[in-house]
């Protein structure tokens, strides 16, 4: 009754393949040419001839022998020609519009295959309602895909990268990788919570006993100093020359004495935007003393000078304290300890064997390594790997059953050994799956008053189980019943 809807619904897999190919082409253009300039130049005459020749040969191949390689060559050459003819931005818009239109067509076929467009149904209980369809994850996924296509067209081109995740749903192997994490998600989540609790306990011990050992190697970001627009080129060059001259001539002691404030003048300290006083118990805005508490800005300047010397030493060594608060200890233990193969022992300060807490530090490092790295993390990895192995085993078993067992009657391949009918003839001629499916669809759409004898509910009792169209003499003693439902055409 609806040939267009039938054509769209019949080619649902083709629309899905086209959508993935368009996503790959769009992302290749973004990778190769972003950030987009005003012009990418002109195509040389030789390359232009090659592109046009490729287009013509691939089109001829499509018309004569339709193959995927021909379609791919034609699409690639056409995109290259469009990029250098109408521009990169226009090509992306055109491909984005094609992607959006293709996804709309796919959704129409998706809904058509699920019976949403049938106006007349024989049984109202079999009607597919839209509310039920909205609860299906597959339908919601395609709606999200359509939304991402719109965001890629009207918001930013980087949203097109999300479309590449469609490969996970196209390949069952990748889907099993995701399922290996989500299937036992509760076990993995509880194990991760246990790991966080253990790291929290180790952080408390580190804060109480090894606070000074949490010295991290840091690399400060380069400051982006810009000359004001009011300064001319000559003024900027003069300022840069003066600064370079002063930096090369002045020694460290001269700079320290010049930077030392007067006794009656309080030093002005400007903490950076990333420094928080609550994170540093012994540091006040970059000033720290080893023998007394943190000094306020109004105290003696010699203390400030000593602290500045210590800070310069730490900066020269590239070290930074990272456990002056319990929160910083927890962040360091999670960020550095879990990511390093040897645990916290790889990132903390290496102690001397003559220190009084050397033995305690060795026990601390080994316990963190064995408990958190070896036991807890391997528990998480073991759950994921075992789940993936189970899913792969289930897939192999399922494929083996479908290959060696009749889907209709359930008889195994070995039951047809030394018989007049082989297993392949049985599953293709006598118990053809698509013949049974066509018969069931016919029963759903046909008026019950027009049913024939085999179509009557009194005659059709379902699939024949463990029986086949062979006489008892040919099948042996195990199958003495001859089925009346072995061949439906």
For each residue, the residues with C-beta under 8 A, 3 or more apart:
1:
2: 5 6 117
3: 6 7
4: 7 8
5: 2 8 9 108 112 117
6: 2 3 9 10 112
7: 3 4 10 11
8: 4 5 11 12 15 105 108 109 112
9: 5 6 12 108 109 112 113
10: 6 7 109
11: 7 8 14 15 109
12: 8 9 15 16 106 109 110 113
13: 16 17
14: 11 17 18
15: 8 11 12 18 19 102 103 105 106 109
16: 12 13 19 20 106 166 170
17: 13 14 20 21
18: 14 15 21 22 102
19: 15 16 22 23 99 102 103 106 145 163 166
20: 16 17 23 24 163 166 167 170
21: 17 18 24 25 72 75
22: 18 19 25 26 95 98 99 102
23: 19 20 26 27 99 160 163 164 166
24: 20 21 27 28 164
25: 21 22 28 29 75 76 79 95
26: 22 23 29 30 92 95 96 99 152 157 160 163
27: 23 24 30 31 160 161 163 164
28: 24 25 31 32
29: 25 26 32 33 79 83 88 91 92 95
30: 26 27 33 34 92 157 158 160 161
31: 27 28 34
32: 28 29
33: 29 30 36 37 40 88
34: 30 31 157
35:
36: 33 88 89
37: 33 40
38:
39: 87
40: 33 37 83 84 88
41: 84
42: 84
43: 47 48 51 80 84
44: 47 48
45: 48 49
46: 49 50
47: 43 44 50 51
48: 43 44 45 51 52 84
49: 45 46 52 53
50: 46 47 53 54
51: 43 47 48 54 55 77 80 81
52: 48 49 55 56 77 81
53: 49 50 56 57
54: 50 51 57 58 73 74 76 77
55: 51 52 58 59 74 77 78 81
56: 52 53 59 60
57: 53 54 60 61 73
58: 54 55 61 62 70 71 73 74 77
59: 55 56 62 63 74
60: 56 57 63 64
61: 57 58 64 65 67 69 70 73
62: 58 59 66 67 70 71 74
63: 59 60 66
64: 60 61
65: 61 70
66: 62 63 70 71
67: 61 62 70 71
68: 71 72
69: 61 72 73
70: 58 61 62 65 66 67 73 74
71: 58 62 66 67 68 74 75
72: 21 68 69 75 76
73: 54 57 58 61 69 70 76 77
74: 54 55 58 59 62 70 71 77 78
75: 21 25 71 72 78 79
76: 25 54 72 73 79 80
77: 51 52 54 55 58 73 74 80 81
78: 55 74 75 81 82
79: 25 29 75 76 82 83 91 95
80: 43 51 76 77 83 84
81: 51 52 55 77 78 84 85
82: 78 79 85 86 90 91 94
83: 29 40 79 80 86 87 88 91
84: 40 41 42 43 48 80 81
85: 81 82
86: 82 83 90 91 94
87: 39 83 90 91
88: 29 33 36 40 83 91 92
89: 36 92 93
90: 82 86 87 93 94
91: 29 79 82 83 86 87 88 94 95
92: 26 29 30 88 89 95 96 157
93: 89 90 96 97 153
94: 82 86 90 91 97 98
95: 22 25 26 29 79 91 92 98 99
96: 26 92 93 99 100 149 152 153 160
97: 93 94 100 101 153
98: 22 94 95 101 102
99: 19 22 23 26 95 96 102 103 149 152 163
100: 96 97 103 104 146 149 150 153
101: 97 98 104 105
102: 15 18 19 22 98 99 105 106
103: 15 19 99 100 106 107 142 145 146 149
104: 100 101 107 108 146
105: 8 15 101 102 108 109
106: 12 15 16 19 102 103 109 110 142
107: 103 104 110 111 142 143 146
108: 5 8 9 104 105 111 112
109: 8 9 10 11 12 15 105 106 112 113
110: 12 106 107 113 114 139 142
111: 107 108 114 116 117 133
112: 5 6 8 9 108 109 115 116 117
113: 9 12 109 110
114: 110 111 128 133
115: 112 118 121 126 127 128
116: 111 112 128 130 133
117: 2 5 111 112
118: 115 121 127
119:
120:
121: 115 118 124 126 127
122: 126 444 445 446 447 448
123: 126 127 444
124: 121 127
125:
126: 115 121 122 123 444
127: 115 118 121 123 124
128: 114 115 116 132 133
129: 132 133
130: 116 133 134
131: 134 135
132: 128 129 135 136
133: 111 114 116 128 129 130 136 139
134: 130 131 139 140
135: 131 132
136: 132 133 139 140
137: 140 141
138: 141 142
139: 110 133 134 136 142 143
140: 134 136 137 143 144
141: 137 138 144 145 169
142: 103 106 107 110 138 139 145 146
143: 107 139 140 146 147
144: 140 141 147 148
145: 19 103 141 142 148 149 163 166
146: 100 103 104 107 142 143 149 150
147: 143 144 150 151
148: 144 145 151 152 159 160 162 163
149: 96 99 100 103 145 146 152 153 163
150: 100 146 147 153 154
151: 147 148 154 155 156 159
152: 26 96 99 148 149 155 156 157 158 159 160 163
153: 93 96 97 100 149 150
154: 150 151
155: 151 152 159
156: 151 152 159
157: 26 30 34 92 152 160
158: 30 152 161
159: 148 151 152 155 156 162
160: 23 26 27 30 96 148 152 157 163
161: 27 30 158 164
162: 148 159 165
163: 19 20 23 26 27 99 145 148 149 152 160 166
164: 23 24 27 161 167
165: 162 168 169
166: 16 19 20 23 145 163 169 170
167: 20 164 170 171 174
168: 165 171 174 175 178
169: 141 165 166 175
170: 16 20 166 167
171: 167 168 174 175
172: 175 176 395
173: 176 177
174: 167 168 171 177 178
175: 168 169 171 172 178 179
176: 172 173 179 180 388 391 392 395
177: 173 174 180 181 388
178: 168 174 175 181 182
179: 175 176 182 183 387 391
180: 176 177 183 184 384 385 387 388 391
181: 177 178 184 185 188 384 387
182: 178 179 185
183: 179 180 387 391
184: 180 181 187 188 383 384 387
185: 181 182 188 189
186: 189 190
187: 184 190 191 383
188: 181 184 185 191 192 380 383 384
189: 185 186 192 193
190: 186 187 193 194
191: 187 188 194 195 376 379 380 383
192: 188 189 195 196 380
193: 189 190 196 197
194: 190 191 197 198 376
195: 191 192 198 199 338 372 376 377 380
196: 192 193 199 200 334
197: 193 194 200 201
198: 194 195 201 202 371 372 376
199: 195 196 202 203 330 333 334 337 338 372
200: 196 197 203 204 330
201: 197 198 204 205
202: 198 199 205 206 333 337 344 364 367 368 372
203: 199 200 206 207 326 329 330 332 333
204: 200 201 207 208 326 329
205: 201 202 208 209 210 364
206: 202 203 209 210 211 213 214 323 329 333 344 364
207: 203 204 211 323 325 326 329
208: 204 205 211
209: 205 206 357 360 364
210: 205 206 213 214 323 348 357 361 364
211: 206 207 208 214 323 324 329
212: 215 321 349
213: 206 210 323 348 349 351 361
214: 206 210 211 321 322 323 328 329 332 348 349
215: 212 319 320 321 322 348 349
216: 319 320 321 322 332 336 347
217: 318 319 320
218: 318 319 320
219: 318
220: 315
221:
222:
223:
224:
225:
226:
227: 231 236 239
228: 231
229:
230:
231: 227 228 235 236 239
232: 235 236
233: 236 237
234: 237 238
235: 231 232 238 239
236: 227 231 232 233 239 240
237: 233 234 240 241
238: 234 235 241 242
239: 227 231 235 236 242 243
240: 236 237 243 244
241: 237 238 244 245
242: 238 239 245 246
243: 239 240 246 247
244: 240 241 247 248
245: 241 242 248 249
246: 242 243 249 250
247: 243 244 250
248: 244 245
249: 245 246
250: 246 247 254 255 258
251: 254 255
252: 255 256 312
253: 256 257
254: 250 251 257 258
255: 250 251 252 258 259
256: 252 253 259 260 305 308 309
257: 253 254 260
258: 250 254 255
259: 255 256 308
260: 256 257 301 305
261: 265 266 267 301 304
262: 265 301
263: 300 301
264:
265: 261 262 301
266: 261 297 298
267: 261 297 301 304
268: 297
269: 285 286 287 297
270: 285
271: 275 277 285 286
272: 275
273:
274:
275: 271 272 279 280 285 286
276: 279 280
277: 271 280 284 285
278: 325
279: 275 276 324 325 327 328
280: 275 276 277 283 284 321 324 325
281: 324 325
282: 288 293 294 324
283: 280 286 287 288 294 321 324
284: 277 280 287 288 294 295 296
285: 269 270 271 275 277 297
286: 269 271 275 283 307 311
287: 269 283 284 294 295 303 304 307 308 311
288: 282 283 284 294 307 310 311
289: 292 293 294 295 303 306 307
290: 310
291:
292: 289 295 303
293: 282 289
294: 282 283 284 287 288 289
295: 284 287 289 292 299 300 303 304 307
296: 284 299
297: 266 267 268 269 285
298: 266
299: 295 296 303 304
300: 263 295 303 304
301: 260 261 262 263 265 267 304 305
302: 305 306
303: 287 289 292 295 299 300 306 307
304: 261 267 287 295 299 300 301 307 308
305: 256 260 301 302 308 309
306: 289 302 303 309 310
307: 286 287 288 289 295 303 304 310 311
308: 256 259 287 304 305 311 312
309: 256 305 306 312 313
310: 288 290 306 307 313 314
311: 286 287 288 307 308 314 315
312: 252 308 309 315 316
313: 309 310 316 317
314: 310 311 317 319 320
315: 220 311 312 318
316: 312 313
317: 313 314
318: 217 218 219 315
319: 215 216 217 218 314
320: 215 216 217 218 314
321: 212 214 215 216 280 283 324
322: 214 215 216 328 329 331 332
323: 206 207 210 211 213 214 328 329 332
324: 211 279 280 281 282 283 321 328
325: 207 278 279 280 281 328 329
326: 203 204 207 329 330
327: 279 330 331
328: 214 279 322 323 324 325 331 332
329: 203 204 206 207 211 214 322 323 325 326 332 333
330: 199 200 203 326 327 333 334
331: 322 327 328 334 335
332: 203 214 216 322 323 328 329 335 336 337 347
333: 199 202 203 206 329 330 336 337 338 344 368
334: 196 199 330 331 337 338
335: 331 332 338 339
336: 216 332 333 339 340 344 347
337: 199 202 332 333 334 340 343 344 347 368 372
338: 195 199 333 334 335 372 373 377
339: 335 336
340: 336 337 343 344 346 347
341: 346 373
342: 345 346 365 369 373
343: 337 340 346 365 368 369 372 373
344: 202 206 333 336 337 340 347 348 364 365 368
345: 342 348 365 366 368 369
346: 340 341 342 343
347: 216 332 336 337 340 344
348: 210 213 214 215 344 345 365
349: 212 213 214 215
350:
351: 213 355 357 358 361
352: 355 358
353: 358
354: 358
355: 351 352 358 361
356:
357: 209 210 351 360 361
358: 351 352 353 354 355 361 362
359: 362 363
360: 209 357 363 364
361: 210 213 351 355 357 358 364 365
362: 358 359 365 366
363: 359 360 366 367
364: 202 205 206 209 210 344 360 361 367 368
365: 342 343 344 345 348 361 362 368 369
366: 345 362 363 369 370
367: 202 363 364 370 371
368: 202 333 337 343 344 345 364 365 371 372 373
369: 342 343 345 365 366 372 373 374
370: 366 367 373 374 375
371: 198 367 368 374 375 376
372: 195 198 199 202 337 338 343 368 369 375 376 377
373: 338 341 342 343 368 369 370 376 377
374: 369 370 371 377 378
375: 370 371 372 378 379
376: 191 194 195 198 371 372 373 379 380
377: 195 338 372 373 374 380 381
378: 374 375 381 382
379: 191 375 376 382 383
380: 188 191 192 195 376 377 383 384
381: 377 378 384 385
382: 378 379 385 386
383: 184 187 188 191 379 380 386 387
384: 180 181 184 188 380 381 387 388
385: 180 381 382 388 389
386: 382 383 389 390
387: 179 180 181 183 184 383 384 390 391
388: 176 177 180 384 385 391 392
389: 385 386 392 393
390: 386 387 393 394
391: 176 179 180 183 387 388 394 395
392: 176 388 389 395 396
393: 389 390 396 397
394: 390 391 397 398
395: 172 176 391 392 398 399
396: 392 393 399 400
397: 393 394 400 401
398: 394 395 401 402
399: 395 396 402 403
400: 396 397 403 404
401: 397 398 404 405
402: 398 399 405 407
403: 399 400
404: 400 401 412 413 423
405: 401 402 410 411 412 413
406: 409 410 411 423 426 427 431 468
407: 402 410 427 431 433
408: 427 431 433 436 463 464
409: 406 431 463 464 465 466 467 468 483
410: 405 406 407 465 466
411: 405 406 415 416 426 466 468 479
412: 404 405 415
413: 404 405 416 417 423
414: 417
415: 411 412 419 468 475 478 479
416: 411 413 419 421 422 423 426
417: 413 414
418:
419: 415 416 422 470 474 475
420: 470 474
421: 416 425 426 430 468 469 470 474
422: 416 419 425 426
423: 404 406 413 416 426 427
424: 427 428
425: 421 422 428 429 430
426: 406 411 416 421 422 423 429 430 431 468 469
427: 406 407 408 423 424 430 431 432 433
428: 424 425 432
429: 425 426 432 487
430: 421 425 426 427 468 469 486 487
431: 406 407 408 409 426 427 436 464 468 486 487
432: 427 428 429 435 436 488
433: 407 408 427 436 437
434: 437 438
435: 432 438 439 487 488 489
436: 408 431 432 433 439 440 463 488
437: 433 434 440 441
438: 434 435 441 442
439: 435 436 442 443 488
440: 436 437 443 444
441: 437 438 444 445
442: 438 439 445 446 455
443: 439 440 446 451 455 460
444: 122 123 126 440 441
445: 122 441 442
446: 122 442 443 450 451 455
447: 122 450 451
448: 122 451
449:
450: 446 447
451: 443 446 447 448 455 456 457
452: 455 456
453: 456 459
454: 459 460 488
455: 442 443 446 451 452 459 460
456: 451 452 453 459 460
457: 451 460
458:
459: 453 454 455 456
460: 443 454 455 456 457 485
461: 485
462:
463: 408 409 436 485
464: 408 409 431 467 468 483 484 485 486
465: 409 410
466: 409 410 411 479
467: 409 464 479 481 482 483 486
468: 406 409 411 415 421 426 430 431 464 475 479 483 486
469: 421 426 430 482 483 486 487
470: 419 420 421 474 475 479 482
471: 474 475 482
472: 475 476 477 479 480 481 482
473:
474: 419 420 421 470 471
475: 415 419 468 470 471 472 478 479 480
476: 472 479
477: 472 480
478: 415 475
479: 411 415 466 467 468 470 472 475 476
480: 472 475 477
481: 467 472
482: 467 469 470 471 472
483: 409 464 467 468 469 486
484: 464
485: 460 461 463 464 488
486: 430 431 464 467 468 469 483
487: 429 430 431 435 469
488: 432 435 436 439 454 485
489: 435
